[in-house]
Amino acid sequence: MNRKTLVLSAVVGLLAPTLAACGGSDSGSGGDAIVVGTTDQFELTSDTPAPFDPAFSYDAGVWNVLQQTFQTLVAVPKGGGEPVPEAAQSCGFTDSGSERYACKLRDGLQFSDGTAVTAADVKYSIDRVRGIDSDSGIAGLLSTIDTIEAVGKREIVFHLNTPDATFPYKLTTPAAALVNPVDYPKNKLRNGFDISGSGVYTLKTEVKNKKVVKAVFTKNPNYKGQFKVKSDTVEMRSMSSAEAMETALEKGDIDVMGRTLTPDQIAKYSAKVPDGINFVATPGLETNFLGFSLKQGQVGDKAVRQAIAQLVDRGQIASEAYKSTSESLYSLVPAGVVGHANSFFNEYNDPDKTKAAAILHQAGITTPVKLSLHYTQDHYGPVMKKQFELLAQQLNDSGLFKAEVHETKKWSKFRAEELAGKYQVYGMGWVADFPDADNFLAPFLDKENFLASTYTNSTITRDLIPASRRESDRAAASKTLKRIQDMVADDVPVLPLTQSKQYIAAGDDITGAEWALSSTSLLQLWELGRGVSG
C-alpha cells in the first residue's frame, strides 16, 4: 500500500501554474461518491435561520458548502495567485485609479435549473447582500462599492467609492456569489438549507433535528467556468468529533478527513501515517486570536489589554495546546503574506510580569484585574479548552489578573453572544476571505467589522486602509500596512496568538488531495478524484 506524508512548500502554493480562464468541466470520474468528513455542524436556530444564504453566512465551515455551489465573477486559481475569470469571460479595472471595474459574463451562462444568468442577476445578487446588511458583517467585504451598473445582458460595471486594488479578490468570496433572484428575496434571507446557484455542484441535504447530517454535491450539468470536475458526486458528512472522523477514515467509511484535525491527530500522522492513507500538509493562513468587548469591565482600558499582551506566552500555547502544529503570531497579518510585520513582538517582546505590572501601575489600575475568558470547542475543537486553561494560568500566575474561564457549548450561541458584546474576552479563529493583508486588517478594524467591535481609530479607517488599497503593487503598500499593525499592537483591540498550517488526510486511492484546500483553507471538492490504490 502507498503510504506517504506530502508537504507542499509555500513556493509551490503561490507560484504553481494557474488554470486557463476559458474552458469548462470535464466528464468527471463517476463511480462511487467520494465521502468527506467534517466536524463542522450546520444547524437551523433562531440565531442562524439562513445558514446557506450568501447574504448571511460569514463562516469558513459554511463557505466550504457555498464554494462548491455558487459561482463568482472571478476566482482564485488552483495554485493561488491573482483572480482569474470564473462566471465572467473577462474582468479588469478600466481606469488608472482602481475605481471602475468591469466584467463580461461567459456566453450561455446558466443557473443549475437552466435559467440564463444575466448582468441584471449579478447586480441583484451583490446589491442584495449590501441591502440586507446582515449582522454577520458579510456586507463589509463589499463596502467599497458605490453603484453597480448592468449594461445589456452580459456586461457589469462596478463604480467604487474609493480606489480599491483588492476589489477583485473580494469578488472571489461568497459575498459576491451569484444567486437566482427567483429563489432569493431582495430584502430578506432565504431560510433553510436550499441553494440555487450556477456553481460546480448542486446540493441536496439530509437533515435531522434541524441539522445537516449529509450534504450531497452532484455535478452541475449546466456549469460553465474554469474549474475541472474530477468527481461527479461528493458527500460531506458532519461528524460528532475529530476522533470519530479519524475512526471513519481508517475504517474506510469516509475517504477524506477535512475540517478539523486536532493537534494530537496531526502529530500522530506526522510521525507515522497508517497504511492506506495519505497525509498532506500545506502552508496555512488560518490565525487564532483573542477579542475584547470594550464595554465589558476593565478591558475597555487600553492599559489592561496592553498588560495582557505583555503576559501572554504564545510559545507555550503553540507547543502545549497546538502540539507545535501552529506557530506564534505577532500581528493580525500572518507570516507569508505581503505586508506582514511582527508589531506585537516589537512592542512587547517576550512575556514579562514586571513590564505588565508597570503598565497597569502607570494607568492607576488596581490589581488583580478580574477577567472573564470565553471559548467554544464546537467550532474550533478541543484545542480551545487547553488554550484557555493555559491563558488563564499565564494571567493568574502573574498576580495581576484573576481570570475565570467559561465555555459555550454551541457555536451558534457563542457567535450570537459575541456579536451582542456579552463576552469580556473571547477566543476565535480567522480564515482569510482572500490572501491579501487587507483581509486580515479591515474586517477587524473597519467601522462595520465582523466582530461588531466598538474599537475605532479614524487614522486607520479614514487614511491608512484607503491608502493601502490604492496600491495595485501590494509590496508598495507594505509601509502603510506596517503602520496599521503598529497601531493595533499599541491599542490591542484584538490580540493575535497563533498561525496554523493546514492539513488533510485521505485514502490513498483519492487523487487531488494536495489541491483540495485553497490558500485560504477552503475546500475545493472538485479537485478530488478516485484513482488506483497501490
N, C-alpha and C positions, 0 to 999 in steps of 0.2 A: 504494500500500500504506500502511496505517496504521503510523506509527512514533511511539512516544512513550515517555517515562520518566514513570512515575506515582509520586508521593511522597505518602504518607498521613501527615498530621500526628498527633501524639500525641493531640490532642483528638478527632480522628475515631476513632482506635483505641479510646479509652476511653469515649467518650460516644455512639457510634453506637447507634441503637435496638436493643434486644435482641429476640430471637425469642420468640414466644409459647410458653408451656410445654406447650401441647397440640398436637395435630396429628400428622403423620407424613410419610413421604417422598412426594415427588411421583413422577410417572411416569418421571423420568429422561430423558436425551436419546437413549439408544440409539445406534445407529450405531457407527462405529469406536471402539475403545478409546482413551482419552487416555493417552499414554505419558509417564511422569515419570521423569527420570533422577536418580540419586543416586550419590554417591561412598561412601555407607555400605556396609559389607560385613557380611553375615550368614553366620556360619560356625559349624559344629559342631566344637568342640575339647574336650579334657579339662577345660579351664577354663570353657567355655561350652557345656555339654551341652544346655541348655534355653533357647536364646536368646529364644523367643517365649512363655515362661511368665511371667505377671504376678507370680508369686511369686519370680522370679529377676531379671528384667530391670529395670535401672535405668540406662537409656541413651537419649539423645534419638533416635538413629537407629532403634532398635528400637521405641521408643514411637510413632514415626511409622507403624509397622505396627499396633501394638496399638490405637492411637487409632481406626483405621478399622473394627476387627473386634470389639472388646469394647464393651459399654455400662458406664456407671457410673450410680449413682443420680441424680446431678446432674452438670451440665456447665457450663463457662464458655460463655456465649452468643457468637454470631457476632462481635459488636463489642466483646467484653470486658465487664467488669463482674462483679457478684456471681453466684454459681452459681444456675442455674435447674433445675427438674426435667428429667430425661432418661429413665432407666428408671423413675423414680418419677413418680407423678402429683402428689405434693406432698411437701415436706420442710421441716423447720424445728425450731428449738430450742423445747422445750415448758416451759422453766424460765427464770428470770431470770438464772441463773448460768452459762449456756453449758456445762452438764454433761449435759444429756439432749437427744438429737437423734433425732427420729422421722421416718420416711418411710412413704409408702404407695405400693405399686407400681401401675403402669398396669394396667388390666384387660386380660386377654388377652395379656400379655407372653410371648414365646416365644424360646427359643434357635433358632438357624438350622435345626436339624433338626426343629423343630416341637414340641419338648418345652416344657411350660409352665415359666416362671421363677417360682419361689415365694420367699417370705420366707426359708424354710429354705435355699434356694440362695444367697441373698445372705449370710446368716450364714456358710454353709460357705465361700464364696469368700474373704471377708475374714479369717475365723478361720484359713483355710489359709495365707494369706500370713504371718500373725502366728506361726503354729505352725512353719512351715518355717524362718522367720527366716534367710533366705539371707545369705551373706557379702556380697552386693552392697549390703546396707543398706536395701533397699526397705521392709522392715517398719518401719523407723524413722518412716515417714510416718504409721503407724497407732499410734504409741506412746501416744497419749493415750486410747485405747480401754481401758476396763476389761472390760466384757462387752457382748455383743450378744444381743438378745432377739428371736426371731421370734414374732410374735403372729398366729396364724391363717395364711392363705395369702399375705396381701398387706402386712402391717404389720411394720416393723423398727424396733427402738428401740436406739440406741447409748447406753450408760451410760459416761461418760467419767471417768477417774480424776483429772482436773483441769479447770478451766474452759479452754475452747479455742475462741475465736471464729473461728479459722482452720479449724476442722474441716470445714465444708462444702467449702472449697477442696481439702482433702486427699482428699475423696471424689470429686473430679473426675479424679483421676490413675489410671493403670493399676494402682496398688497396690490400688485398690478395684474392679477390673474384675470383672464377673460371669462366672464360668466354669461350664461344665456339669459337675456332680460325676461324671457317668458317665465323663468323659474325663480328669479331673484328680484323681489320687490325693490323699488327705488329707495324707499325711505325706511325700510325695516329689514331685520335679519331674516334669513331663511333657517328656521329652526329645524333641528333634527340632523340626520346623517346623510341625507341625499346630496349628490353632487351632479351638476350638469356643466361639463366643460368641453374643451377640444384637445385635451392632453393625450399623452401616450396611451393611457389606460382609461377604461371606465371602471366604476366601482360598484360593488354590491356588498352590503354589510350583513352580518349575522349579529343580532342584538339580543341580549338577555338582561333583564332588570335595568334597562336604560344604559347598558354598557355594550360597547362593541367587543365581541369575543373573537370575531374573524372578519377581516376585510379582504375581499377577493378582487384583484385587479385583472381585468381582461383586456387584451389588446384592442384598442380603438381602431376599427377598420377605416374610419374617416380621418385619422390623424395625418397631418402634413407638417413636417418640421425637420429639424436637423438630427434628432436622435434616432438611433438604430435599435430596434427592439429585439433582444436576444431570447426572450421567452414570452409565449402567448399568454400565460397565466401565472400570476404570483399571488400567494396568500400571505397576509400578515396576521399573525396570531398574538393577541395580548396574553402575556404570561404573568402568573402571580408574583414571580420573583426571578432574579437573575439565576439563582440556583436551579429553579425549575426549568428555566430556559437552557441551561447547560446540560441538565439531565436529558432533556428532549433532543438536543443536538447529538449527544453521544449515543443515544438510543436510535437515532435516525428518524425521530418523529418530526423534526424540523430540519431544514437544510442550512439555514444561516442564523447565527446569533448576532443580533444588532444591538440597538439601544436597550439596556445599558449594561455592559460588563462591569463587574465590581473590580476594585484593585486586586483582591485576592485571586480572582479568576485570571486577570491579566498576568499577574506574577506567575501563576501556575502554568499558563500556556506559554509564557515567555521562556520558562525554564525547560519545559518538555511538552511538546504538542502531542496529544493522543493520536494513534494511528487512525488514518481515515479523515483527518481534519487539517485544514489549512488555517493559519493564523496570520492576519495581515495587520501591520502597524504602519500608520502614516502620520506625518506631522499634523498637529491639530491646532485650531484657533479657539477652542472652547475655553472659557475662563470662568472662574469662581470668585465671588466677591461678597463682602458684607454691605448691606444697605442700611440706611438710617432714616427713621421718621423724625424729622427735625422738630416736630411739635410734641414729641413724646419725651417728657422728662428732660434730663440734663444733656442728652445727646444733641440738643439744639445749640449747645455752646460749642463752638469750634475747638476750644481747648480740650474738651472731653474727647472729641473724635481724634484730635492730634495725639493725645496720650494713648488712646487705643492703638493707633497706628505705630506709635513708638514701642509698644509692648509686644505686638503680635509676632510670633516666630513662625514665619512661613515654611522654613526648612523643616521644622518638626511636623507641621501639618502635612507637607508633601511626602515626607518619609514614613510617618506613622499612620496617618489616615489614608493616604493615597498609595502607600507602598511603593513610592518612587515612580509611579506611573504619571505623575504630574510634576511640574517644576514651579519654583517660587516665581511670582509675578509682581512686578513693582510699578505697574502702570495699567490703566484701562486698556491701552493698546498693546496687544500681545507681541512677543518676540516673533520675528519673521515677517511682520507687516511693516511696510514703508512708513516711517514716521515714528516708530517705537522709541521711547526714551525711558530710562529707569528712574523716573522722577521721585518715586517714593523711597527708593534706596538712597538717592542723593539727598533727600530731605531728612530721613530718619536713620539711615544706615542700619546697623544691627540692633536687635531688641535691647533696650536699656531702661531699667527701672528708675535710675537716678534722673535721667533726662525726662522721663514721663512724669515723675513727681515734680520736677521743676516747672514743667508746662502747666500743670494743674495749680501749683502754688502761685505762680505768677498771675494766673487768672483769678485767684482768690476762691478757688473751688475746694470745698471741704471734702475730705476723703474718709471712708471709702465711698465711691460713687456707685449707686445701685443701678444695675443694668438688667434688662430682660432680653435674652437671646432666643430667637425663634428659628426653627428649621422644619423641613418636611423630608421624609425619606420616600414619599410616594412618587415624587418626580425625579429625584436625584440619587436615590438608592441609599443603602445603609452607611455609606461612607460619610454622610452628613452627620449622623449620630456621633461617630468618632471625632469628626472635625470639631463639632461644637463642644464636646467634652474637653478637647484639648484647648480650644479658645477660652472657655470658662476657667480652666486650670491656669492658663497663662496669665489671664487678667487678675484672678483672685490671688495667685501666688505673689503678685506684686504688692499686695496690701492696699492698693489704690482703688480697687473696684470690688464690688460684691455682686457677681454675675450669677443669674439663675437661667437655666436652660429649659426651654419649652418646645415640645414637638406638636405639630399639627398633622393629623393623620392623612387628611385628604388634600391633594394638590389644589383642587378647585376651591376649597375653603381657604387654604393658605394664600393663594393668589388674590382672591377677593378681599381678604382681610389686609393683605399687604397694600393693595391699591387704596383701601379705605384709611390707610395710615395707622392701623391698630398695633403694629409691631414696632417696638423701640429700635431694636437691632435685629436684622434678619439675614439669612443666607440664601443666595440664589446663584444660578449659573447663567452664562450668556453665550449663545451660539450665534455667530455673526450672520446677519442677513446677506452681507456681501463682503468680500475680503479687502476692505479699504479701511484705513484708520478712522475715517469719518463715522463709520458704522459702529465703532467702539466708543465714540465720544458723544455724538449728537443725540443718540437715543437715551443717554443718561443725563444730558445737560441742557437740552433744548427746553423751551417752556412747556411743551406738551410731551414730556418724556414718558417712557414706558413704565417707569417706577411710580409715576404720579408724585414725584418728589417736589417739595416746595423750595428746594435749593435754587437760587437764582444768582447768576453772575453775568451782568449785562455786557461786560467786556468780551466774555466768551461767546455769548449768544448773538450779540449785535455786531461784533467786529471780527473775532478770530475764526469762528466757524465759517461765516460767509467768505472771509479772506482765503481760507484753506480750500474752499470749493471753487474758487476762481482759477486755481492752478490745475490745468489739464495734465501737466507733468507732476505726478504726485510726489516725486522726490523734491521738487521745488517748494512743496508745501510743508516740508519737514520742520522748518524753523517755527512756523506758526503753530503746527501741531505740538511741538515741544512746549511752547508757551502755555497751551491749554493744559497739557499734562502736568506741568509745574504748578499751575494754579489749583488743579484738582488735588495734588499732593499737599498743598498748603491748607485748602479748605476742607478736605476729606468728606465730601458729600457721599462718596462711596469708597470702599477700601478693597482694592484688588488683592487676591490671595494666591491663587494658583492658575496655571495654564496646563491643559491636558493634551496628550496625544489622542489619536482616535484609533479604535481597534474594531476588527470584525473577525469572526470565526465562521468557517463554512466547511461543509463536507467537501472532500477532495474531488468529487465529481462535478462540483459547481465552478463554472468559469466566470471570470469578470469580477471576482470579489475585491480585487485591488482597485477597481474603479467604482465600486458600489457606494462609496462615500465621497461626496464632493469636498472641496476645500473648506466649506463651511459646515461640514458634518451632516449634510442632508443625504438621505438615501436616494440613489439613482437605480431603482429596481430594474429598469430596462437594460442595465448592463449585465445582469445576472443571466447565465445560461446553464444548461446541463450538458456536461461533456462526458469524457470517458475516464472512469476511475482507474488508477494504476500508478 
